[in-house]
């Protein structure tokens, strides 16, 4: 009893302690531990099943180019899910904004332009796409926060709207012939590290700061947990929602830029299956679909797990449809395990028996 | 009577009327019986889907797996019948597809009822599982020579006549199935305990449980029933297209949900009617089929539908806000 009381008065220093202990980090959250085990398990399984193709430098470098785009989309999904909503329009936003960027680049950069001019227009195209992404997100946030339409409906409608706009802009055709300087971003490396991976890392770092070191993060979690309580505690819900969806749109725009830089073309219906994958990664990463909880580390581990799975299955020459099948099963399994595991409580039961 | 003017159904009906007059005044061909029958024909399969989605949304959930279930059941059923060289009555394929759909729907229902998982994510996952399984293990190539009974059922016409231009116009027999489903569900939702239970479940699950409804049973029933209907709808699609294509229906879920929501079925559950859902479908189908008649290029379709969903739901949300504001002002 007294022991307990003593413990309670001790302040929780874990947040101020800057030294990083991996085991403590995993222990702090059962879900992360499970995810880590799943990730390692998938990695080992794939290494055993196809040691030559999966465990090669080529395969790892192609993985490093592949997962950042979906990882960034999953970060956007995570943010809106923590707020208790969902953003189905991220792929639509990504397509629309990347098409705008591609149009700017293809229209205004003459084939014989000097490097300076071409870089200037590329920068402008990037800014155009990011600003449009934020506007798209703000529109969602306005409809969710101010008018009060359920997020699922808003983003369902705006997904059609943004994709429709993209189709109207391109008349359904693909835009090709992006400048080499730009596609270098998607396929190039900086000091041996693929540029998309660096962009993903930057997004993660910024999101980490935003969620853990800024008041916004706490407000977002409270809003997601209990909207009424957050309103009564003086949080401007509408404001937080606007911010959330705007950041989600911005992240979607960045993902769109990475995608077109990687594929060197922009199309209105590119990557429609990314929606399901982004939701899958977010839910698998431990984001509560009802709102209020989610960790970036979980997202990173879930993205890696899925990439291992997908690359490994590719190495085994398995078709895309079979991958869909596996992903669906993984999604359902992870959710069922997440529901069951708090009820089972292995550790405590063993204590009671002994 | 004044109450009737305030319902969403009323507004949707007015919008449809305006749309009809606008399109009709721009292009006389719109009101031709050929075009009208075309509208009906293109609503036969979506009509059943709309009824399914309406039930799920009223129960407080959302289901995006019905196209996958429909495709799975129709393709697997056709494949089984082909292997058996089936020659019997045409009811059998429908029952078989329905049963396959029922099993798949029950998977959804069990996951949702017993693990209390969010319905959107469960059905996203299962739809990926079903279509992935179908395309990997059952087959991905379209079956174009159907068993004879199905082929004949597809050719059978319910109404058939020749119009003034000499074009033969007809409706397939399967329109009767859709009508039967609509009537059955309308009666069930309004006059049976199960229907009332579904409304109660969507309105307030805790209260529904306290007044004695079994929530797991209701949820399994809803998703199972939806699976059954989807299977039948898939079979109708097969008979109408005269072929079984495993990627035919995939991707139609969002438009169906949009139609249901436009028809005044509240996405939060507990509120909505069969009539409203059907009117919403009519609105979407009209736009899909008729934009080109008034000279709007077909690539505007998606944009128009997206804008319609946003505006439609915004109006509904606005109305609800106003009505709740009124309620609180009475309390204070």
Interface residues (C-beta under 8 A of the other chain):
Chain A: X86 X143 X147 X148 X149 X150 X152 X153 X154 X156 X157 X158 X159 X160 X161 X162 X163 X164 X165 X167 X168 X171 X172 X276 X279 X280 X283 X289 X290 X319 X321 X322 X323 X324 X325 X326 X327 X328 X329 X331 X332 X335 X336 X339 X340
Chain B: X62 X111 X115 X116 X117 X118 X120 X121 X122 X124 X125 X126 X127 X128 X129 X130 X131 X132 X133 X135 X136 X140 X254 X257 X258 X261 X267 X268 X299 X300 X301 X302 X303 X304 X305 X306 X307 X308 X309 X310 X313 X314 X316 X317 X318 X320 X321
